[in-house]
Amino acid sequence: MAADRYAIKPAAQAWRWALPAFVRDRIRGVVSNLTEPLVLANDILQLRVRAAGITLGRLLLNSTYVLAGMFDIAASGGMARQSGDFGQTLYAWGLDSGPYLVIPLLGPSNLRDAFGQGIDIWANPIGRATDIPHWGWINFGSGALRGIDLREQNIETLDALQSTSLDFYATLRSVSQQRRRAELQEVRPLPAAPGEELEDPGPTVPEGGPAQPGGVAAAPGNPPPAGADAPSGSPALPEGGAAAPPGDGQAPRGPSPP
């Protein structure tokens, strides 16, 4: 967390201070568009045909008509950005996540996704298919810029999370893992995590009332349902439903006629 406190967060705050929101959004669009070929390659490796088709359409449309993706007109047309990275691909191939890690500049991760991020940086299709001088530095710079921009978008969110969490590290770990699980669900369903399956504890009897048939407790002051045995020590009810008065069990007589 020291790296975030003393380096990453100040860089994100300086990024926000130096550039207006409109400019940051345009830069974000260009950098995001540069990763679309990588998303496309991973969607193909995962055999997600529909996601690959959407990503290809986004790449062609945004790169051709809106200055290298400065504006995401593809999303306005119903083609939302798809997920796709090599860590996700390794999951699709059956590789386990491994231990939880926190990587400087890259944030919460795990062993599988950290290895996948390294492969993504090395094997970006743009650098492999073209002969751009110093592409490695461009790729590294765009990745660092994405990290700073993502941190800028979450300054207030993480500040609020830190101020309300008893254990910020554990809370951040839980939030990041839930987000990653949602991305992995797009590839194939995840098994339920331990503790997520709920079991029916069966009927319960609250204090002061015997259980009725079907697991429902009798409310104080209400008679049990028809056909149910009367509680021990209670007077039996006649068929009419009214309780007999105390005494000899006979109805009280009126005055004798003169």
Secondary structure, 3 states (H helix, E strand, C coil): CHHHHHHHHHHHHHHHHHCCHHHHHHHHHHHHHHCHHHHHHHHHHCCCHHHHHHHHHHHHHHHHHCCCCCCCHHHHCCCCCCCCCHHHHHHHCCCCCCCEEEECCCEEEEHHHHHHHHHHHHCCHHHHHCCCCCHHHHHHHHHHHHHHHHHHHCHHHHHHHHHHCCCHHHHHHHHHHHHHHHHHHCCCCCCCCCCCCCCCCCCCCCCCCCECCCCCECCCCCCCCCCCCCCCCCCCCCCCCCCCCCCCCCCCCCCCCC
